[in-house]
Amino acid sequence: MKKTLAVINEMKKQKIIENYAIAGGIATIFYVEPILTYDLDIFFTYKTEPTGLDVLKPIYKFLRKKGYKEKEEHVLIEGIPVQFFPVYDALSREAVEQAQKTTYSSVSIKVLSSEHLIAIMLQVYRPKDKERIIILLDQAKVDKRRLNAILKRHNLTKKYNNFMKLYGK
């Protein structure tokens, strides 16, 4: 994982991507006990405004030059399947911009905050997202005031309240 993260940091340094943050299951593990996850999800921002999947071309070109191969929707970087997601709305952009800076095995990284993870999982709302929201609310330090502000800004308060009626304690 350390080498994988170093490659992603190199993409930022070389301006292939403007900014990034770890998302998904791996990000969740930074806040709770380990959970099962297959890949490393990276949300990223970019300077240009390419259309559609063109935004991924510079990333794939950079990684191919380094000898990394695609496997379905992932790129295997140092043996770790990595999936890149361009920010797709105001919530995902805010999540990357406000991501928590930390280190992993001496590599500087950014990880989505627990509050933004909950909001994005609420937005996506797959069965595994529902499970992870429950785990985050139970195990992570979640700033409820910050979470409520994020939910309000991105029109997710009603969905969160409905979720809590179904799954909350």
N, C-alpha and C positions, 0 to 999 in steps of 0.2 A: 504494500500500500504506500509506503514511504516514497518509493521510486515513482509510482503512478502520480502521486500528488506533486512531486517535483516536476514532472513533465507538464502537468497542468499549470503550475506556476510559471514554467518557462514560456508557455503560450501567452500568458498575461504579460510577461516581461517583454516578449517580442511583439506585443500588440496584435496578436491573432484574435484574442478576445480582450474586451475592455475590462471586465470585472467578472468574478464568478463566486459561487458559494456552493457548498455541498448541500444536497437536499435529500429527500426520500428516507429510506431505511437506514442508510449509513449516518445521516444527520441525526436521526432519532436516537441512534446508539450513543451519541455524545451526551444525551440527557437521561437515558434510562438503562436498565439492564439489557444485555444483548438480545436482539430479536433476529429472526431469520430474514435475510435479505440476499438477493442474488448479485446486485450490481451497485456501482457507484453512480449516483445521479448528480449531474452538474448543471445548475442553472447559470446562464451567462448573459452578459450584456455585450453590445457591440456598437461601434461608432457609426458604421454605415447603415443604410436602410435597405438591405437586399430583400427581395421578395421570396416568399415560400422557403423552401429548403436551401436556397442559395446561401443562406446565412451559415450553413454548416460546411460549405465548400472549403473555406480557408482552414478550418480545423482539420478536416479529413486530409487535405493536401499536406499540411504540416506533419500530421501523424504518419501518413504513408511514407514521406521522406525519411522519417525516423525508423521505418521498418515495421510499424504496427499495422495490424490487419483488422478489417471489419468482420464482425460476426453478427449477422442479422442487424438489429438496430443499435448494436454496441460496437465499440472499438476496444480490442484487447490491448491494454497498456500495461506492460510488465505483468501480464497474466490476469489482470483485473478487468472484468467487463465494465466499460464506462459508457454511459448514455448522456449525451449533451442535449440540453433543452434551452433554446433561446428564450429569454423572458417573453411572455406572451400577453401580459396585461399589467395593469397598474399594481396589482398585488404581488406578482412575481418580481417585477422590477423593484418595488419597495423592499421586498424580502432580501434580494441580493444587496441592495444599497445599505441596508441596516443589519447585514449578517454579522455574527459574532466572530471576532478575530481570536484565533487560538493557535496552538501548535499540535502537531501529531508527529511523534518520533523526530523532533527538532525541525520539522518542516512547517513553515507558516502557512496557515490555511484560514478560510472563512467558512462558517457553518451557519445555515439558517437558524434564527432564534426559535426556541420552542413555541413561542406565540405565533410566529409566521408559519411554522410547520403545521400547527393545528389549523390555522386559517386556510392554508393551501389544501390540506387533507380534507377539510370540510367542503371546500370548493370542488375537488375532484370526486370525493365521496365513493370510492370503491370499497368493497367489504374490508380489505386490509387497511384502508385508511381509517375506517370507523374503529377498527381494533386498535390502531396506533394512537388515535386521538384519546381513547380511553386510557391507554398505557401512559401517554404523556401527561394527561391530567392527574393520573394516580401517582406517578413516580417522579416526574420532572418538577423543577422549580419553575412554575408558570406565574408570571406577573399578570394577575387577572385584570388589573386596570389597563395595562398595555394591550392585553389580548382583546378586551372589550373595545378599545379604541381602534384597533386594527379591524375587527369585525364590523364596527360601525362604518369606518371609512370605505370598506369594500362590500357593503350591503350584505353581510353574512350573519348579522345578529339574529334574525328570525330563524335561519337554518340552524344556527348554534343552539338557540333556545329549544327548538324542536328536537334536535339531537339529544340535548340534556334531558328532556322529558322522557325520551325513549331509553337512554343508556346511562344517564347521570345517577349519582348516588343520592 
